[in-house]
Amino acid sequence: MLAAEVAALRCPAKLRRLAQQVIVDFVAELARAIELPEPIVEFGSLQVEPGQPNDLRGLFAGRRFLGTDMRPGPGVDRVEDLRSLSFAADEVGTALCLDTLEHCADPLTACRELHRVLREGGVCVLSSVMFFPIHAYPHDYWRFTPEGFRALLAPFEDVWVTGIGHPQLPTQVIGVAAKKRELGLSRRRFAAVSEAQDWWDRAEGRVSFGIVQVAPGELAATLARQLPRAILQRAGARLRSRV
């Protein structure tokens, strides 16, 4: 649901909403698939834009849920700095850090902190974008490969990581890790991820160029803009070679 829009790189706000919906659907499925211990703490819960689809509170109705972010605002119960959390060791049951690490200046320290505050049997859920426009919330520092996520989650005993999109340039990366617990996760357990990947693989209504996919209309518009310039450049090069 992302590749054509990402290839065009024209509407970051729309892309964020599409990416966020896939992650929200994944978290909903994860909550049904495995036990997510309480308290459930979201790190990066600020609703920056009105109408964002990534408010997770509705997924955990009746459960202990705490929203934290580096700034106060809608969706934030408590201000926290991921690089130095005020939570005690073993205080958090489930840590959700979704589309947030790219905005953290020190993601390695942040993940060490998530591991420290998570109790035994706890679960840490990460997501981030890879092939995606810069989006400052308030700053945008990083992009993570699947191997990058595995490195960030190395302190955990069980780690599952997957990407959505082209294997060499995913649009999104998701990671789930457990502290002294086995999860046994696989892609086939999550329809949100599988369907997003199937959509990308089918490339219906899009033209594939290796790692990117472009709608025919976008391709035609790009060619209309670029071909005249390319023809002039080639003609100029031929004239210069004859001089």
Helices and strands as residue ranges (DSSP letters): H 3-8, H 12-33, E 40-43, G 57-60, E 65-69, E 78-79, E 92-98, G 101-103, H 107-117, E 118-129, H 146-152, E 158-166, E 169-178, G 187-189, H 191-202, E 207-209, E 212-214, H 216-242
